[in-house]
Amino acid sequence: MSAPAPSPLAIVDAEPLERQGEVLTDSALAFLAELHHRFTPRRDELLARRAERRAEIARTGTLDFLPETAHIREDPDWRVAPAPAALDDRRVEITGPTDRKMTINALNSGARVWLADFEDASAPTWENVVLGQLNLIDAYERRIDFTTPEGKAYALRPADELATVVARPRGWHLDERHLRAGDRAVPGALVDFGLYFFHNARRLLDQGKGPYFYLPKTESHLEARLWNDIFVFAQDHLGIPQGTIRATVLIETITAAYEMEEILYELRDHASGLNAGRWDYLFSIVKNFRDAGPGFVLPDRNAVTMTAPFMRAYTELLVRTCHKRGAHAIGGMAAFIPSRRDPEVNAVAFDKVRADKDREANDGFDGSWVAHPDLVPIARASFDAVLGDKPHQKDRLREDVHVTAAELIDIASLEAKPTSAGLRNAVQVGIRYIEAWLRGLGAVAIFNLMEDAATAEISRSQIWQWINAGVVFENGEKATAGLVRALAAEELAAIREEIGADAFAAGNWEQAHDLLLKVALDEDYAEFLTLPAYELLR
């Protein structure tokens, strides 16, 4: 007896939401099912390949540029497709989730681009997944507004003043449990990409723009090839001209740093640039080299600035690679959240942001990220000073840059060491972020910084690494599970005192505490914190 044919529609398994029928139409669900049946098997193979590569790194303790793709790196002639007009000037990009208020504020922010985030800045509740898509549709139709409980109203500025949207779907590792096709959950990446593309590609073309994407957590050029094949199929399937989609790839894993040219090559008809991440990049280093000895033990996350030698090697190679191939190089995040009560804190932080953006602009980056609208003018001034009226500086080829494989993983050259304060901060931030994530918030202001899931990943990874490396801090204390448990208990008590017993009881604090300890202390290192966290998400 033959197996039953796959369902022509992805099946929704969730309580209905108001207006979800505008997003989850039969034709959209059929498109998701088609994406799933065609591409999820390859996704599965690539996730298995990640595990194989990680095992190889554990065996060898090193990484190198791929010999089998040397011909791509050595070919001087190929270039990515020219940038469309809407993505030619990217000097300031703002990031944030796709809730209704953020959608309006980001589009109005004065930034050239808004990274509309379904990934690290958005906890993947079903409501966030579906209503985030609805908010973007409403924005393009100019029927979006928002009024706070206090009566403050938000509305869109004129169309020519709005940021260009670049949507970021979830990474390949996370499935969407509320949508199934056949007997499988549909990968979250295909859900986020598919719904956005299906509903908005033609709308955006009519507005002189297009469906643009950021691709997160890519680990190899083969994963970029999968995305390119998805783009080709999706455009053909909906009758959209080939090359309409444009993708910017986040180089936020250590393995991808060795394949930047190959990633651009695979996506060359759809590529628009690469971005230099920070926390996810450090998280990836810990993940991949967690058993490679003391030479790979990172100090406190805040001590690893973009001027650290191995981070300089990574960012300069990224600029060199992008400009060699005609792509935009986009810099890292300024995560500071201005304080309405402390102008001195703001002044110090603004100076740091200014110095960071000045460095990026002078290094050859074409733009950079900020987390708050108040930082847009600061970042813009840094890039205006270098770019002037030019949309970018791709003509700066940075042929002076020569980065070796060893320089990208020269962690041992760092003078900073792990500190007891760094351990405490990792525990504090980890608990506070996870608690908010379990309430459906992915972008969370903690200690005047806008944190997302990458923050929690590097925090719990550093705790895990320091314990397993037997780190001894400057005060003589050794990193142990017992010390971490004691710090976590102190933090829970401090939070209860800070917010009050009722608010504490209404939150997810015990769950967050327990989950942080699990992923930080378990002998088996969890590949992604968000996998066990997703099981707890309401």
Secondary structure, 3 states (H helix, E strand, C coil): CCCCCCCCCCEECCCCCCCHHHCCCHHHHHHHHHHHHHHHHHHHHHHHHHHHHHHHHHHHCCCCCCHHHHHHHHCCCCCCCCCCHHHCCCCEEEEEECCHHHHHHHHCCCCCEEEEECCCCCCCCHHHHHHHHHHHHHHHCCCCEEECCCCCEEECCCHHHCCEEEEECCCCCCEEEEEEECCEEEEHHHHHHHHHHHHHHHHHHHCCCCCEEEECCCCCHHHHHHHHHHHHHHHHHHCCCCCCCEEEEEECCHHHHCCHHHHHHHCCCCEEEEEECCHHHHHHHHHHCCCCCHHHCCCCHHHCCCCCHHHHHHHHHHHHHHHHCCCEEEEEEECECCCCCCHHHHHHHHHHHHHHHHHHHHHCCCEEEECCHHHHHHHHHHHHHHHCCCCCCCCCCCCCCCCCHHHHCCHHHCCCCCCHHHHHHHHHHHHHHHHHHHCCCCCEEECCEEECHHHHHHHHHHHHHHHHCCCECCCCCECCHHHHHHHHHHHHHHHHHHHCHHHHHHCCHHHHHHHHHHHHHCCCCCCCCHHHHHHHCC
